[in-house]
Each structure stands twice: as structure tokens, then as C-alpha cells.
Amino acid sequence: MANYLKTNVGNEARVELHDKLALTGAEVSINQLPAGAGVPFVHSHKNNEEIYGIISGEGKAVIDGEEIALTAGDWLKVSPAAKRQFSAAAHTGITYV
């Protein structure tokens, strides 16, 4: 058995890499929101912080009520208990991991 696994996710709007790569100790997803769209829920976690990397586009995160502008190249660390929600800018979509 090889010590690696390669996958291609194409252009799916959201991909849980945990399943695609059979991850055992990490959670990674790729998210694409079209212009003006947003994640329809606010969420937080119990144990693990999350790292978000903006691959392309622009948008915002609302974290504990604070609005943070996001653009390609930005990386954001969010503490577990923080309540978070993401959306794309009105004029462009956003892709982030």
C-alpha cells in the first residue's frame, strides 16, 4: 500500500477532504460561495481551532459579531468557542479552505 493518496475535487461547491483523503487526524474542506452568497448558519466548536485560507475572491467572516474583511491570500485562525459565519462579497465569489 502506498504512503499517499491523491484525489481531484473538480469544481464542487463544498468538499470534505476528510472523506476524499481518508483522513484520520485532520479535518479539511474546500468551500466556494458565489457572489452575494453566505453560509446559512453560525457555528462554533468544542475543542479545535480552525484555520481558514482564502484561495480566491473576496468576502467576510463575522466572528463573535465582529466583521472581518477577507481577500485572496488571507489566512485566519479562529478559536474553538468563537461563533463564526462566512459570506462572499456582492461583486465576486470566494473560495477558501
Residue frames as qw, qx, qy, qz and C-alpha x, y, z in Angstrom:
[[0.000, 0.888, 0.459, 0.000, 0.00, 0.00, 0.00],
 [0.393, 0.532, -0.023, 0.750, 1.34, 3.45, -0.94],
 [0.359, -0.424, -0.457, 0.694, 2.05, 6.06, 1.73],
 [0.108, 0.230, -0.054, -0.966, -0.04, 8.67, -0.09],
 [0.315, 0.560, 0.766, 0.001, -3.49, 9.18, -1.56],
 [0.037, -0.120, 0.273, 0.954, -4.23, 11.57, -4.41],
 [0.253, 0.626, 0.727, -0.127, -7.68, 12.94, -5.23],
 [0.076, 0.149, 0.305, 0.937, -9.19, 15.56, -7.54],
 [0.117, 0.473, 0.668, -0.563, -12.17, 17.55, -6.30],
 [0.226, 0.534, 0.613, 0.537, -13.11, 19.28, -9.54],
 [0.045, -0.328, -0.025, -0.943, -15.43, 22.28, -9.09],
 [0.427, -0.552, -0.716, 0.006, -17.69, 21.05, -6.31],
 [0.178, -0.811, -0.042, -0.556, -19.08, 23.87, -4.11],
 [0.475, -0.656, 0.482, -0.335, -18.01, 22.16, -0.88],
 [0.808, 0.206, -0.551, 0.038, -15.73, 19.18, -0.44],
 [0.688, -0.644, 0.302, -0.146, -14.95, 17.41, 2.84],
 [0.464, 0.600, -0.651, 0.035, -11.40, 16.23, 2.28],
 [0.486, -0.358, 0.712, -0.359, -11.72, 14.07, 5.39],
 [0.850, 0.215, 0.423, -0.230, -13.72, 11.59, 3.31],
 [0.689, 0.698, -0.177, -0.082, -11.94, 12.05, -0.02],
 [0.340, 0.653, -0.631, 0.243, -8.48, 11.52, 1.51],
 [0.836, -0.292, -0.463, 0.030, -9.48, 9.10, 4.29],
 [0.099, 0.604, -0.445, 0.653, -8.03, 11.44, 6.93],
 [0.670, -0.353, -0.636, 0.148, -7.70, 10.10, 10.46],
 [0.476, -0.489, -0.362, 0.635, -6.46, 13.12, 12.40],
 [0.084, -0.231, 0.116, 0.962, -7.40, 16.23, 10.42],
 [0.351, 0.702, 0.604, -0.133, -10.47, 17.95, 9.03],
 [0.125, -0.322, 0.329, 0.879, -10.11, 19.98, 5.84],
 [0.458, 0.638, 0.617, -0.042, -12.78, 21.28, 3.49],
 [0.202, 0.000, 0.365, 0.909, -12.79, 23.39, 0.34],
 [0.178, 0.685, 0.603, -0.368, -15.63, 25.91, 0.12],
 [0.165, 0.142, 0.417, 0.882, -16.86, 28.01, -2.81],
 [0.144, 0.673, 0.567, -0.452, -19.51, 30.67, -2.39],
 [0.355, 0.549, 0.444, 0.613, -20.85, 32.61, -5.40],
 [0.078, 0.248, -0.075, 0.963, -21.10, 36.41, -5.32],
 [0.452, -0.353, 0.002, -0.820, -23.54, 37.57, -2.64],
 [0.822, -0.250, -0.482, -0.175, -23.98, 34.09, -1.08],
 [0.184, -0.598, 0.599, -0.501, -23.28, 33.20, 2.51],
 [0.300, -0.045, -0.936, 0.178, -23.11, 30.17, 4.77],
 [0.446, -0.524, -0.369, -0.625, -26.67, 29.94, 6.16],
 [0.760, -0.577, -0.299, 0.006, -25.65, 29.17, 9.75],
 [0.075, -0.794, 0.489, -0.354, -23.39, 30.35, 12.57],
 [0.939, -0.155, -0.304, 0.044, -21.23, 27.68, 14.17],
 [0.189, -0.775, 0.557, -0.232, -18.53, 27.06, 16.77],
 [0.753, 0.158, -0.635, 0.064, -16.54, 24.08, 18.01],
 [0.766, -0.635, -0.066, -0.074, -15.81, 22.42, 21.34],
 [0.815, -0.411, 0.190, 0.362, -12.13, 21.54, 21.04],
 [0.659, 0.050, 0.351, 0.664, -10.27, 22.50, 17.88],
 [0.076, 0.683, -0.079, -0.722, -9.39, 25.88, 16.46],
 [0.713, 0.539, 0.423, 0.150, -9.94, 26.32, 12.72],
 [0.262, -0.448, 0.368, 0.771, -7.59, 27.76, 10.13],
 [0.571, 0.710, 0.400, -0.096, -9.15, 29.35, 7.03],
 [0.358, -0.305, 0.439, 0.766, -7.14, 30.20, 3.91],
 [0.498, 0.718, 0.200, -0.442, -8.66, 32.41, 1.22],
 [0.646, 0.045, 0.593, 0.478, -7.70, 30.95, -2.17],
 [0.166, 0.247, 0.449, 0.843, -9.53, 33.41, -4.42],
 [0.201, -0.699, -0.534, -0.432, -12.14, 36.14, -4.37],
 [0.000, -0.284, 0.381, -0.880, -13.34, 38.36, -1.55],
 [0.539, -0.536, -0.588, -0.274, -15.80, 38.17, 1.29],
 [0.220, -0.589, 0.413, -0.660, -16.13, 38.48, 5.02],
 [0.507, -0.220, -0.805, 0.215, -16.23, 36.48, 8.21],
 [0.422, -0.656, 0.074, -0.621, -18.37, 37.51, 11.15],
 [0.615, -0.011, -0.702, 0.359, -16.71, 36.23, 14.31],
 [0.313, -0.476, -0.607, 0.554, -18.42, 36.84, 17.63],
 [0.106, 0.888, 0.398, -0.206, -20.26, 39.74, 15.97],
 [0.161, -0.731, 0.309, 0.587, -17.12, 41.35, 14.52],
 [0.769, 0.622, 0.141, -0.048, -16.93, 41.67, 10.73],
 [0.463, -0.537, 0.516, 0.482, -13.54, 40.80, 9.19],
 [0.604, 0.687, -0.196, -0.352, -12.86, 41.54, 5.50],
 [0.741, -0.199, 0.599, 0.231, -11.25, 38.66, 3.61],
 [0.546, 0.736, -0.255, -0.307, -9.36, 38.59, 0.31],
 [0.936, 0.261, -0.197, 0.133, -7.19, 36.10, -1.60],
 [0.500, 0.458, -0.497, 0.541, -4.01, 35.32, 0.33],
 [0.400, -0.554, 0.354, -0.639, -5.51, 35.94, 3.79],
 [0.557, -0.092, -0.814, 0.134, -5.26, 33.28, 6.49],
 [0.450, -0.528, 0.129, -0.709, -7.42, 33.36, 9.60],
 [0.344, -0.035, -0.888, 0.302, -7.18, 31.37, 12.85],
 [0.527, -0.466, -0.115, -0.702, -10.42, 31.11, 14.84],
 [0.155, -0.256, 0.817, -0.493, -10.60, 29.87, 18.44],
 [0.100, -0.214, -0.967, -0.101, -12.93, 26.92, 19.06],
 [0.018, 0.562, 0.702, -0.438, -15.67, 28.71, 21.01],
 [0.085, 0.349, -0.139, -0.923, -15.88, 31.68, 18.62],
 [0.554, 0.558, 0.583, -0.202, -19.16, 31.89, 16.73],
 [0.152, -0.388, 0.518, 0.747, -18.40, 32.23, 13.01],
 [0.612, 0.603, 0.499, -0.112, -20.13, 32.71, 9.68],
 [0.336, -0.280, 0.490, 0.754, -18.75, 33.39, 6.18],
 [0.528, 0.726, 0.402, -0.178, -20.07, 35.12, 3.05],
 [0.562, 0.226, 0.373, 0.703, -18.85, 36.21, -0.37],
 [0.015, -0.358, 0.004, 0.934, -18.70, 39.85, -1.47],
 [0.545, 0.589, 0.370, -0.468, -21.63, 41.14, -3.51],
 [0.468, 0.754, -0.281, -0.365, -19.49, 41.51, -6.66],
 [0.453, 0.481, -0.749, -0.046, -17.36, 38.33, -6.53],
 [0.918, -0.266, -0.272, -0.115, -17.36, 34.81, -5.17],
 [0.227, -0.722, 0.613, -0.226, -14.93, 33.44, -2.63],
 [0.905, 0.063, -0.421, 0.011, -13.06, 30.13, -2.40],
 [0.203, -0.698, 0.558, -0.400, -11.50, 29.10, 0.90],
 [0.677, 0.006, -0.729, 0.104, -10.13, 26.07, 2.74]]
